[in-house]
Amino acid sequence: MTTLDDVYETFELIEDWSERYRYLIELGGALPPMDDALKTDATKVKGCLSQVWLVGRREGDVMRFAADSDAHIVRGLVALVLLVYDGRTPGEIASIDHRLVLERLGLDKHLSPGRSNGLHAMIGRIKALAAAEGA
């Protein structure tokens, strides 16, 4: 199973951005499939140019998320976001500064404005779901 540290290491080894995007696509390809019944207007992330669906639920002390996208690179970004947030408590989710993750990977400078907005919309949705469960 890939971890966020694995992604950091791989990005350090791969200097070419087209290869890094290819790696993100591979990450997205490894995502477990999301049940089509969960792909509704209610679970669709607003603010993404591509279609992105995201659901979250609390399991014990931690949040579990499932998500999918109809675009390959965005599906890779979904996988990255899940590596950051899935399996964490609502308090941990609230305290994570995703900008540091994006900066360390260089994605803060290499995503198109549309993809960047969509990524921030996904993260906002995760934080909102976690906040609702943490109350």
N, C-alpha and C positions, 0 to 999 in steps of 0.2 A: 504494500500500500504506500502510495506517495505521500510525503509530508511536506509542509511548507519549507522546512530546511532542505529537503531534496530539490525543491524548485529553486531556492536560492543558489544551491551548489550548481545545478544545471545551468542556470542563467549566467553564473560566473564563468563556466566552461565554454559557453556558446557566445561568441562575440557578435555574430551576424544576426541582425534583427529578423530577417526572413526565416532563419533557423529557429529563433526564439518563438516566433509566431507558430511555426510548425510544431514545436514542442507544446505550446498552449493548445493547439488543435488535438494533439495526442492526449493531453490531460482531459480535454472535453470528451474525447472518444471513450475514455475509461470510466466516465460517469455512469452510475447505474441508471437504467431507463426510468423515466418518470411515468407513472400511470397516466394514460391519456384522459381518464376521468378527472384528474386534478388540473388539467389544462383548460381553465375556464377564464372568463373575463375577470372574475373576482381574484384569481391568483396571478393574473398577468401583471407584470411590473410596468408601471407607467413611467414614461421618460426614456424608454429604450427604443431605438430605431428598429432593432430586430425584435422578434417576439421572444419574451422571456417569461417563464412561469416560475413562481417560487412559493413554497409552502413551508411552514414551520410549526413544530409542536414541542411541547415540553415533555421530556422523559426523565422522571426523577428530578435531579438538580440541573440537568443540562438541556440545551435546545438541540433539536435535530431538524435539519433542513433537507428538502428535496427541491431540485430545480432543473430546468432544461431550457434550451433555446433552439430556434430553427436555423441559426447561423453557426458555422463551425468555430470561428475565432471567438465569438461571444460565448459559445458553449464552453470553450477553454477558460474564459474569464469567469464563467459561472463556477467551474471546477476549482479555480484558484480561490474565489470568494468562499466556497464551502470549506476549503482547507483552512482558511483563516478562522471561520466562525462556527462550523459544525462541531457539536460535542462540548461546547463551552456553556458556562452558566450565564444567565442574563446579565449579571454584574460584570463578568469578564467581557462579554460582548460590548457592553456600554463603554468599557474602558479601553478597548482596542482602538488605536489611532491607525486607521487603514492607510492614511497618507504616507506613513513611514514604510509600510509594506510596499506600496506602489513606488515610492522613491528608491528603496533598496533594489527593486527589480528594474528600475528605469522606466516603468510603465507610465509614470507621471509625465514623461516627456515624449513617449512614443505611441500614445493612443490618439486616435482622431478625436476631435471634440465630441462627436456623436457617441463613440464608444465610451469615452470618458464619462459623459453624462449618464449613459446607461449603467455603467459600472457603479457610479455613485448612487443611482436610483436603486440598484439591487442592494447595496450596503445599507441605504436608508430603510429599505423595506425590512431587512434582517434586524436592524436595530429596533425598529418599531415593533416587530413581532416579539422580540426578546423583552422589550420594555413592558409590553402588554402582559406577558407571562410572568415577568418578575415582580409585578405589583401584588 
